Amino acid sequence: MATLEDSIIDVIKTVYDPEIPVDVYELGLIYEVKINGDKTVDVEMTLTSPNCPVAESLPNEVKEVIESVEEVKSAKVNIVFDPPWDQTMMSEEAKLELGFL
């Protein structure tokens, strides 16, 4: 049986950066998923650049998919740029998909 954190990560993996054919989790854009005692979820995520064209829509999409998990009461997505994202934050799977390996 999957834990709540596993379920949240699974739905986050359904959100893709529209410019890169890899989900935001494997890209390394999700820095932290914190599940609070009252089943609210706080997420720290970044974008590939501060000028990302989906800076407004992508965090909202992450919030909405997390809130679609039955046990989750609500979600809040905070955008951070420290540390700045770079290609080393991608999973091996993402690097392979994008031809970096």
N, C-alpha and C positions, 0 to 999 in steps of 0.2 A: 504494500500500500504506500502510495507516494505521500510524502510529508507536504504540509502547506507550502513550505519554501520551494519544494520541487515543482508543485503545481504552478506557483507564481513564475518560476523560471521558465517552465514549459510554455506558458502563454506569452511571456516576454519574447521568447524565441520565435513567435509568429509575427513580430514587428520587424520590418525590413527598412533599412535606409534606402530610399528610392533611387539613389545614385549608385549604390553598391549592392550587388546581389547576395548579401550576407545579412543575417539578422543582427539586431543591435546588441544582443548578448554576446554572440561570438565575435563581433567586432571589438568588444571590450569597452563599449560605451556605458555599460551599467557598472558603476563602482561599488554600490552597496544596496542590498535589499534588507531592510530591517522590519521585522514583524513585531508589532507591539502587543502587549497583553490583551488589549481590547480588540484585536484582529484588524487594526488599522495598519497600513503598510507605508513606510517611508522609503523612497528610493532616491539615491544620488546617481545621477547620470551626467554624461557630458555629450558633446557633439564633436564631429570630426573637425569642425572649425567654428569659431564664434560667428562667422558670417554664413553658416549653414542655411541653405534656402528652406529647410524644413524645421527651423528652430522653434517655431510655434506649434506646428502640428505633430511632430514626432513625440515630444513629451506627453502631449494629450493622448496620443494613441497608446503609449505605454500605460498611462494612468487608466484608460478605459479597459484595456485587456486585463489588467490586474484586478480591477473592480468586477470583472466578469467571473472571477473565481468565487464560487459559492460562499466559502467561509470568510472571505474578505469583506470587512465592513466599509472601508474606504481606503483610498490611496492618495499619496501626495508625492509628486515627482519634483525634485529640486535639481536644477541645472547648475553644474559646477564646472569650472575650467581649470581647477588646480587639483591634481596635476593635469597638465595639458595632455590631450590624447595624442598618441602616435601609433605607428604600425606595430610596435612591439607589444601593444596591449591586446592585439588580436589573438584568438585561440589558434592552435595549430590547424584546426579544421578550416578556419577563415583564411589563414595564410595559404593553405593548399588550394582552396577554392579560387582565390584571387591570383594564383600563380607565383606567390612569393617563396614557395618551397620547391 
